[in-house]
Every structure is written in C-alpha cells, then in structure tokens.
Amino acid sequence: MQQNLYAETKRLIIRPYENDDYSNWLHQHEERLPSQHKYDQGKTDMSECTEVWFYQLVERHHEMIKEDDCYIFGVFHKDSGDHIGTIDISTLLRYDFQWGRIGYTLHNHFWRKGFGKEAVQAALDIAFKKLDFHRIEAHINLDNDASVHLAKSVGMEFECVRKGFIYEFEEWTDNLVYFINAT
C-alpha cells in the first residue's frame, strides 16, 4: 500500500518517510529560522533526533499506515530534493463516514512560495483517490490566520467553531473546523 501513497506535483513529491530521508530531514530542521509566530516552532533542539531515533519514527509511521490510523507524508522539493515539511492525514471514523483530518507543517524557510497549497492539494488527492476518504477536516486555532488562508486556498469551507476541542497550551482550546468533501 505504501508505494501507492505517492503524489507528484509540478514542484513537489509527497510520500511516506523512508530511512534514507534522515540526513535531509535533520538538515532542514536545523535550517529553520527563529519562530515567526505562536504556531511556528522555529529552531528546535534536534540533539535527541539520532539516526536510530528517526528509523524508529519511520517504523511507527509505517505501522500507523498499516493500521489505517494516520498517514504521515514528507514533502520534498522535486528538483533539489529538499525536505520542505510534513502533512498528516488521520482517520477519524471509517464505516459509513469515511472521515479524516489533515494537518500540515512547512519549515519556515520555505514559506510564502506556494508550497503549502501545492502540497495540501496533493495530499487531499491521496486522501480522496487512494485512501477513499469522503470528508477531510482541518482543525485550526482561532488566531492561526495563515492556516485558515491555506485551508481556504485549497477549497476547504468553514463549518463551525468547536469549543474546548483540543488540549494545548495547558488548557482546552477552541478550534475552527474547515472541511472538504470528495467530489
């Protein structure tokens, strides 16, 4: 199934991580700029992220794929091969719903180049055409304007505010829910 979870756009390749991605993944994390806003980690301490640690992470990712729990994709620049970021698609409920959630993070030194929109559109294609989801949601913090803009740019529609939806920043926070259904 994993070889099937691949998308290529004009500039990007979206696919599950492999062990060979370690050096590229680590390098691009180390190249991050300082945090640009509240939802940007910026530079982080990568000292615990050894090669063995990464291999175990990739193995867990592949297990989650086999279990249909979560699909975690690396986003890579087609020409340079640079690791640009990560997109995840989580299964919320299958059966008569075929309902999932999408999350996206790009390294901040690749922002404002249109990569986010290109990568999320490709990941949505995988979600609908290869993983057979009918509905995908993005759960976004109320003040995360960049994420809202990205969701709208790929055709997601605002549905509601879910109150006390996720525990983060040491409290239960509200989230905006944007969604898109398969056509």
Buried (B, 14 or more C-beta within 10 A) or exposed (E): EEEEBBBEBEBBBBBBBEEEBBEBBBEBBEBBEEEBEEBBEEEEEBEEBEEEEBEEBBEEBBEBBEEEEBBBBBBBBEEEEBBBBBBBBBBEEEEEEBBBBBBBBBBBEBBEEEBBBBBBBBBBBBBBEBBEBBBBBBBBBEEBEBBBEBBBEBEBEEEEEBEEBEEEEEEEBEBBBBBBBEE
